Amino acid sequence: MKHGKSPFTSTFYMWNGVAAFFYSSHLTSFHSHNTMQLVLDTQKDFRFKTKGSRWRACKSLIIKENVLHQLDTNESVQLIIYLDAETRIAQSIKSKYLAENEVHALDLNIFHFVNSAELQQALITPEPSILENLINRILESLSLEIGNVAADQRIVTAEQFISTMHPEDTTIKSIADKVCLSESRLRSLFKQVTGVSLYRYMLWNKIRYATNQIMAGYSVNEAAIDAGFTDSSHFHKMMVQMFGISPSKFLKDNIPDNLVMCDESPLHFETRVYNKGQRIKT
């Protein structure tokens, strides 16, 4: 069964100065926000354009406040973060990336900041503090000079490869070849650096990929098969075992237009939608 939602959105959480949600299955009209916006793809890429420009593919993007733009989720899922442009961290990010341009495409993806399990937990768990912690890590990294602090660059490369490739293209052999290690050495080093087994990390990614496919409009069974599970029952079993929630409950919990205020003074947020140059909605 497909969700039939366009767009498909997770709960929209609002804190003081920040708001965020996960977004899929939609091509927007031209619109603008009164806030700075960060768009980070969680699977492959999305498409984006401003007024007068052509569509381009992006993995991560920073958009200045009040910039007219369109977003095409491109059968993928994005984490969208809105920032009060006057906050310290927004000013820091703006000075680094938006000093001369209205938008800035980052040569980074979300897996430079978090791993597959952390991203999946933030997506499926109705606990705002989990998403808030993830967002804070992303924002702090962007406001500073980004650098990998992992003990071994080969494992960073392996994590990126696993998280951004189709699950069926990420065999242990293909990962080992990518980082020039034997399969046994890769398994050992991965566990030593990350604290989890390579198999478990690959399973996290497979579950996340299937969840993304559901958000993009695939049925649970289609998503399970595409991700490499035997069938929807296998996917159900693994998702419950790893994350404590079933695919069907994830769909049920994501009610359209569900808004949660996490602070007494949440972000002041406005969206203006345009059609043929005319503002039609605020």
BALO-413751 format. One record per atom (N, C-alpha, C, O): residue in one letter; x, y, z. Coordinates in steps of 0.1 Angstrom, whole numbers, plus 5000, padded with zeros to 4 digits. Example, Ala and Ser with C-alpha at 12.3 -4.5 7.8 and 13.67 -1.06 7.14 Angstrom:
% BALO-413751
A513249435078;A512349555078;A513249675078;A514249675085;S512849785071;S513749895071;S512950005079;S513450115080;
END
This chain:
% BALO-413751
M500849885000;M500050005000;M500950135000;M501850145008;K500650224991;K501350344990;K500750454999;K499550445002;H501550555003;H501050645013;H500150755006;H499250805013;G500350784993;G499450874987;G499551014991;G498651094989;K500551054998;K500751195003;K501651274995;K502751224991;S501251384991;S502151474983;S502051624989;S500951684986;P502951674996;P504251604999;P504051505011;P503051505018;F505051415013;F505151335025;F506051415034;F507251435031;T505551445046;T506351515056;T506351445069;T505351385073;S507451455076;S507451405090;S506951515099;S506551625093;T506851495112;T506451605121;T507351725119;T508551715118;F506651845119;F507451975118;F507652025132;F506752065139;Y508952025136;Y509352065150;Y509852205149;Y510652245140;M509452285159;M509952425160;M510552455174;M509852435184;W511752505174;W512452545186;W512652695185;W512252755175;N513352745195;N513652885194;N514752915184;N515952865186;G514452985173;G515453015163;G515652905152;G516352925142;V515052785154;V515252675145;V513952595143;V513152585152;A513752545131;A512652455128;A513152345118;A514052375110;A512552225118;A513052125109;A512052015107;A511151995115;F512151945095;F511351835092;F511951755081;F512851805074;F511451635078;F511851555066;F510751565056;F509551575059;Y511151575043;Y510351615032;Y510551525020;Y511651495017;S509451475013;S509551395001;S508351404993;S507351464997;S508351344981;S507251324972;S506551454968;S505351474969;H507351554963;H506751684959;H507651764950;H508851764951;L506951844941;L507551944934;L506852074938;L505652094936;T507652164944;T506952284950;T506752394939;T507352384928;S505852484942;S505752604934;S506852694938;S507552664948;F507052804931;F508052904935;F507552964949;F506352994951;H508452964958;H508153014972;H509353074978;H510553054973;S509153144989;S510253194997;S509953185012;S508853165016;H510953195020;H510853185035;H511453305041;H512353365035;N510953345052;N511553455060;N512853415068;N513453495075;T513253295066;T514353235073;T515453185064;T515153165052;M516653165069;M517653095061;M517252945061;M516552895070;Q517552875050;Q517152735048;Q518352655045;Q519152685036;L518452535051;L519352435047;L518652305042;L517652265049;V519052255031;V518352135025;V519452035024;V520452055017;L519351915031;L520351815030;L519651685026;L518751635033;D520151625015;D519451505010;D519951385018;D521151375023;T519051285020;T519351175028;T519551045020;T519850935026;Q519551055007;Q519650934998;Q520550964986;Q521650904985;K520051044977;K520851064964;K521051214962;K522051264965;D520051284956;D520051424954;D518651474952;D517751404949;F518551604952;F517251674949;F517551774938;F518751794934;R516451834933;R516651934922;R516152074928;R515252074936;F516852174923;F516652304929;F516852414918;F517652394909;K516052524918;K516252634910;K515652764916;K514752754924;T516352874913;T515853004917;T515153064904;T515253014893;K514453174907;K513853244896;K514853284885;K515853354888;G514553234872;G515453274861;G516653174859;G517353194849;S516853084868;S517952984867;S517352854862;S516152834861;R518252764858;R517852624854;R517952534866;R518552554876;W517252424864;W517252314875;W518652264876;W519352244866;R519052234888;R520352174891;R520252074902;R519452084911;A521051964901;A521051864912;A521951904923;A523051954921;C521451874936;C522251914948;C522151804958;C521151734958;K523151784966;K523151694977;K522851774990;K522151734999;S523351894991;S523151985002;S523152134997;S523952164988;L522352215003;L522252354998;L521852445010;L521152415019;I522452565010;I522152675019;I521452785011;I522052825001;I520352835016;I519552935009;I519353055018;I518853035029;K519653175013;K519453295021;K517953315023;K517153275014;E517653395033;E516253425036;E515653505024;E516353585018;N514353485022;N513553565012;N513953544997;N513753634989;V514553434994;V514953404981;V513953314974;V513553214980;L513453354963;L512353284956;L513053154949;L513953174942;H512453044952;H513052914947;H511952804945;H510852814951;Q512352704938;Q511552574937;Q512452464942;Q513652464940;L511752364947;L512452234951;L511752114946;L510452104947;D512452024940;D511951894935;D512551784943;D513851774942;T511851714951;T512451614959;T513051494952;T513851424957;N512651484939;N513451394930;N513451244935;N514451174934;E512351204940;E512151064945;E513151034956;E513650914958;S513551134963;S514451114975;S513851184987;S512651224986;V514551194998;V514051255010;V515051355015;V516251325015;Q514651475019;Q515551575024;Q515151605038;Q514051615043;L516251635046;L516051705059;L516151855056;L517151905051;I515051925060;I515052065058;I515052145071;I514252115080;I516052235072;I516252305085;I516052455082;I516552505072;Y515252525090;Y515052665089;Y515652735101;Y515552695112;L516352845098;L517152915108;L516753065108;L516653135098;D516553115120;D516353265122;D517753325117;D518753295123;A517653405107;A518853465100;A519653555110;A520753585107;E519053595121;E519753685130;E520453615141;E521153685149;T520353485142;T521053415153;T522553415150;T522953425139;R523253385161;R524753385159;R525153275149;R526053305141;I524553155150;I525053055142;I524653075127;I525453035118;A523453135125;A523053165111;A523953275105;A524353265094;Q524353375113;Q525253475108;Q526653415105;Q527253455095;S527053325113;S528353255110;S528353175097;S529253185089;I527253105095;I527053025083;I526953115071;I527553085060;K526153225073;K525953315062;K527253385057;K527553395046;S528053425067;S529353485064;S530353395056;S531153445048;K530253265059;K531153165053;K530653125039;K531453115030;Y529353115037;Y528853055025;Y527953155016;Y527853125004;L527453255022;L526453335015;L526853485014;L526053575012;A528153515015;A528653645015;A528453715001;A528153835000;E528553634990;E528453684977;E527253624969;E527053674958;N526653524974;N525553454967;N524353434975;N524353434987;E523153424968;E521953394975;E521753254980;E521053214989;V522453164972;V522453014975;V523852964974;V524653014967;H524052854981;H525352794981;H525252644982;H524752584992;A525652574971;A525552424971;A526852374978;A527952404974;L526652284988;L527752234995;L528352104989;L527552024984;D529652094989;D530251964984;D530251864995;D531351804998;L529151855002;L529051765013;L527651695013;L526751755007;N527551585020;N526151535022;N525951515037;N526851535045;I524751475040;I524351465055;I525251365062;I525351375074;F525851275055;F526651165062;F528051215065;F528851135071;H528351345062;H529551405068;H529351435082;H530351465090;F528151445087;F527751485100;F527251375109;F527451375121;V526451285103;V525751175111;V525951045104;V526251035092;N525650935111;N525650805105;N524250755102;N523250825106;S524050645095;S522750595090;S521850575102;S520650605101;A522350515112;A521450485124;A520950605131;A519750615134;E521850715132;E521350835139;E520350905130;E519350965135;L520550905117;L519550965108;L518250895108;L517150955109;Q518250765108;Q517050685108;Q516250705121;Q515050715121;Q516950705132;Q516350725145;Q515650865146;Q514550875151;A516350965141;A515751105141;A514451105132;A513551185135;L514451025121;L513351035112;L512150955118;L511051005116;I512350845124;I511150765128;I510750775142;I509650735146;T511550835151;T511250845165;T510550975168;T511151085166;P509350975174;P508651105177;P509151165190;P508451195199;E510451195190;E511151255201;E511951375196;E513051355191;P511551495198;P512151615192;P513651625197;P514451685189;S514051585208;S515451605213;S516351525204;S517551565203;I515951415198;I516851335190;I517151415177;I518351425173;L516151475171;L516351555159;L517151685163;L517951725155;E516751735174;E517451865178;E518951845180;E519751925175;N519351735186;N520751705188;N521451685174;N522651735172;L520751615165;L521351595152;L521551725144;L522551755138;I520551815145;I520551945139;I521652035145;I522452095137;N521852035158;N522852115164;N524252075160;N525152155158;R524451945158;R525751895153;R526051945139;R527151985136;I524951935130;I525151985117;I525452135116;I526352175109;L524752215124;L524852355124;L526252395130;L526952485124;E526652335140;E527952365146;E529052335137;E530052405136;S528952215129;S529952185120;S530052285108;S531152315104;L528852325104;L528852425092;L529452555097;L530052625088;S529252595109;S529652725114;S531152735116;S531752835117;L531752615118;L533152605120;L533852545108;L533152515098;E535152535108;E535852475097;E535652325098;E535952265108;I534952265088;I534652125088;I535852035086;I536652065077;G536051935094;G537151845093;G536751715099;G536051705109;N537151605093;N536951475099;N537851445111;N539051465110;V537151405122;V537951375133;V538051225136;V538551175146;A537551145126;A537550995128;A539050955128;A539951015123;A539250835135;A540550785137;A541250735124;A542450735123;D540450705114;D540950645102;D540150685090;D538950665089;Q540750755081;Q540050815069;Q539450705060;Q538450725054;R540050585061;R539450475053;R538050435058;R537250395050;I537850445071;I536550415077;I535550525073;I534350495071;V536050655074;V535150765069;V534650735055;V533550755052;T535650695046;T535250665032;T534350555031;T533350555023;A534550445039;A533650335039;A532250375043;A531250325037;E532050455054;E530750495059;E530050575048;E528850565045;Q530750665041;Q530250755030;Q529750655019;Q528650675013;F530550565015;F530250475005;F528950395008;F528050384999;I528850335020;I527750265024;I526450345024;I525350305019;S526550465029;S525450555031;S524850615019;S523650655018;T525650625008;T525250694996;T525050604984;T524550654974;M525350484985;M525150384974;M523850304977;M523350294988;H523350244966;H522250154967;H522650034976;H523749984974;P521849984985;P522249874994;P522749754986;P523649684991;E522149724975;E522649604967;E524049624961;E524649534956;D524449754960;D525849784955;D526849784966;D528049814963;T526449764978;T527449774989;T527649644996;T527249615007;T528349554988;T528849434994;T530149455002;T530749565000;I530449365011;I531649385019;I532849395009;I533849465012;K532849314999;K533949314989;K534049444982;K535149504981;S532949504978;S532949634971;S533449744980;S534149834976;I533149734993;I533549835003;I535049825005;I535849915005;A535549695007;A536949665009;A537749714997;A538849774999;D537249694985;D537949734973;D538049884973;D539049944969;K537049954977;K536950104977;K538050164986;K538650264982;V538250094997;V539250155007;V540550085007;V541450105016;C540749984997;C542049914996;C542449835009;C543549845013;L541449765014;L541649675025;L541149535022;L540349525014;S541749435029;S541149305028;S539749305035;S539549395044;E538949215032;E537549205038;E537749185053;E536949245061;S538649095057;S538749075072;S539349195079;S538949225090;R540349265073;R540849385079;R539849495080;R539749565090;L539049505069;L537949605070;L536949585081;L536649675088;R536549455083;R535549425093;R536149465107;R535549525115;S537449425109;S538049445122;S538249595124;S537949645135;L538749665114;L539049815116;L537749895118;L537649985126;F536649855110;F535349925111;F534849915125;F534350015131;K534849795131;K534349775145;K535249855155;K534649905164;Q536549855153;Q537449925162;Q537150075162;Q537150135172;V536950135150;V536750275149;V535350325153;V535250425160;T534350245148;T532950295150;T532250235162;T531350295167;G532750125167;G532050055178;G530949965174;G530349905183;V530649955161;V529549865156;V530149785145;V531149815139;S529549665143;S530049585132;S529649635119;S528749715117;L530449605109;L530149645095;L528849595090;L528049665084;Y528549475094;Y527249415090;Y526049495095;Y525049525088;R526149535108;R525149615114;R524949755108;R523849795106;Y526049815104;Y525949945098;Y525349935084;Y524550015080;M525649825077;M525049805064;M523549775065;M522749815057;L523149705076;L521749675078;L521049805082;L519849835077;W521649895090;W521050025093;W520750105080;W519650155078;N521750095071;N521550175058;N520450115050;N519750185043;K520349985049;K519349915042;K517949955047;K517049975039;I517749955060;I516449995066;I516150145062;I515050175059;R517250225064;R517050375061;R516650395046;R515750465043;Y517250315037;Y516950325023;Y515550285020;Y514850355013;A515050175026;A513650135024;A512650235030;A511650255024;T513050295041;T512150395047;T512050515038;T510950575036;N513150555032;N513150665022;N512250635010;N511550725005;Q512350515006;Q511550474994;Q510050474997;Q509250514989;I509650445009;I508250455014;I507850605013;I506750635008;M508750695019;M508350835019;M508250885004;M507550985002;A509050824995;A509050874981;A507850814973;A507750854962;G507050734980;G505750694973;G505750544970;G504650494965;Y506750464973;Y506750324971;Y505850254982;Y505750304993;S505250144978;S504550064988;S505650004997;S506849994994;V505249955009;V506149895018;V506849775012;V508049755014;N506049695005;N506649574998;N507649614987;N508749554986;E507249714979;E508149754969;E509449814975;E510549784970;A509349894985;A510549944992;A511349834998;A512649844997;A510749735004;A511549625010;A512349554999;A513549525001;I511649514988;I512349444977;I513449524971;I514549474968;D513149654969;D514149744962;D515449754971;D516549764966;A515249754984;A516349774994;A517149644996;A518249645001;G516549534991;G517349404992;G516749305002;G517449205005;F515649345009;F515049245018;F514249135010;F513849164999;T514049025017;T513348915010;T511948955006;T511448924995;D511249015016;D509949065014;D509549165025;D510449205033;S508349215025;S507949315035;S508049265049;S508249335059;S507849135051;S507849075065;S509349075070;S509549105082;H510249055061;H511649055065;H512049205069;H512749225079;F511649295061;F511849435064;F511249475077;F511849545085;H509949435079;H509249465091;H510049415103;H510249485113;K510549285103;K511249225114;K512549295117;K512849325128;M513249335106;M514549405109;M514449545114;M515149585122;M513349615109;M513149755114;M512749755128;M513149835136;V511849665132;V511449655146;V512649615155;V512849665166;Q513449515150;Q514549475158;Q515649575160;Q516249595171;M515849655149;M516949765150;M516449895156;M517249955164;F515149935154;F514750065157;F513450065166;F513050175170;G512849955168;G511749945177;G510449995171;G509450025179;I510250015158;I509050055152;I508949985138;I509849965132;S507649955135;S507449895122;S507249995111;S506850105114;P507349955098;P507150045087;P505650095087;P505450215084;S504750015090;S503350055090;S503050155101;S502250255099;K503650145113;K503550235124;K504150375120;K503650475123;F505350365113;F505950485109;F505050565100;F504950685101;L504350495090;L503450565082;L502250625089;L501850735087;K501750545099;K500650595107;K500950715115;K500150805117;D502150715121;D502550825130;D502850955123;D502751065129;N503050945110;N503451065102;N502151135097;N501751115085;I501451205105;I500151275102;I500451395094;I501351475098;P499851425083;P500051545075;P499851675084;P498951675092;D500751775082;D500651895089;D500751885104;D500151965111;N501451785109;N501651775123;N502751865128;N503851855124;L502351955137;L503352065141;L503552055156;L502552045164;V504752055160;V505052045175;V505952165179;V507052185173;M505452245188;M506252365193;M507052315205;M506552265215;C508352315204;C509252265214;C509752365224;C510452335234;D509452495221;D509852605230;D508752695232;D507752705224;E508752775243;E507652875245;E507752985235;E506753045232;S508953015230;S509053125220;S509753055207;S510953075205;P508952985199;P509552915187;P509853015176;P509553125176;L510552955166;L510953035155;L509753105148;L508753035146;H509853225145;H508853295137;H509053255122;H510053295116;F508153185117;F508353125104;F507253155094;F506053145098;E507553205082;E506553245072;E507053185059;E508253195055;T506053135051;T506353095037;T505453165028;T504253175030;R505953225017;R505153295007;R505253214994;R506353184989;V504053174989;V504053094977;V503553174965;V502653264967;Y504253164954;Y503953244942;Y503553164930;Y503953044929;N502653224922;N502253154910;N502253264899;N501553364899;K503153234888;K503353334877;K503653474882;K503153574877;G504553474893;G505053604898;G504153664908;G504453774913;Q502953614910;Q502053674920;Q501953594933;Q501953474932;R502053664944;R501953594957;R500553544959;R499653624958;I500453414962;I499053364963;I498853304977;I497653274981;K499853294985;K499653234999;K500753275008;K501953285004;T500453295021;T501453325031;T501253225042;T502053225052;
END
